[in-house]
């Protein structure tokens, strides 16, 4: 963006065609602000006859999950809008899906971002039970992605009853209590025995066990004499990695920890994708929560986000469990 004069939306589309990258929401907002400043500077330096009417739009810094509309430059054949989020572009897709289905026919006149979101179908709160006709309404990965864009942990009201990573700064770890006695954290949190003892953690589930790059090199001996029970899985944070064989064992382990009156930390390298997926599976399998409700609960306390492959696995699991609970199987 700084050296090649690319716009943030174009850069993100280009990157996500090749890799499942996703800056966290705080970084994403900073990227959006930088993009607007750079585009504003380029417009001011351009001839006065070019797009000066667009400056009023640039003065509104959009949120990362909003749509931003403006007239297309005269030398561009693209559609008259840009997407300021990147959920529709995934590495496993060979084409750019720029227009969500519910926006077809909605581009005849300029529309403000908030109007788009207001008029769009409410995917976030779509019913996950039977329709009046008795048909099963499946959960979709789009619903989970919308939750990731809209539920921001730093904007949620905090409670002193739940441990937050803001209290872990002095320990140089990143860890949050996402459900009573259930914690999600990074490699540093799982490795720091003194920190774990301080929180009265009794069980650690390392979802990224190994000594390669991107893994967390822990084993049972690390916790010897601490009274902390340890279990580790070798899982890669890749959209093409099949996480499903690990979910039953992860759910059983977490359930055993909490049912015995203990506290469980589920970790991966960053405490965002692998750990969240296993913790969500526990809530869905053992507590009968829907995937949408679990993700809302977790994201109200931590900036978690399963990668796209894990998200599809969770959606399939959720639909299977709900069909049993709702009598469709």
Buried (B, 14 or more C-beta within 10 A) or exposed (E): BEEEEBBBBBBBBEBBBEEBEBEEBEEBBEBBEEBBEBBBEEBEEEEEEEBEEBEEBBEEBBBBBBBBBBEEEEEEEEEEBBBBBBBBBBBEEEEEEBBBEEBEEBEEEEBBBEEBBEEBEEBBEBEBEEEEEEEBBBBBBBBBBBBBBBBBBEEEEEEEEBBBBEEBEEBEBBBBBBBEBBBBBBBBBBBBBEBBEEBEBBBBBBBBBBEEEEBBBBEEEBBEEBEBBBBBBEBBBBBEBEBBEBBEBBBBBBBBBBEEEBBBBBBBBBBBBBBBBBBBBBBBBBEEBBBBBBBBBBBBBBBBBBBBBBBBBBBBBBBEBBEEEEEEE
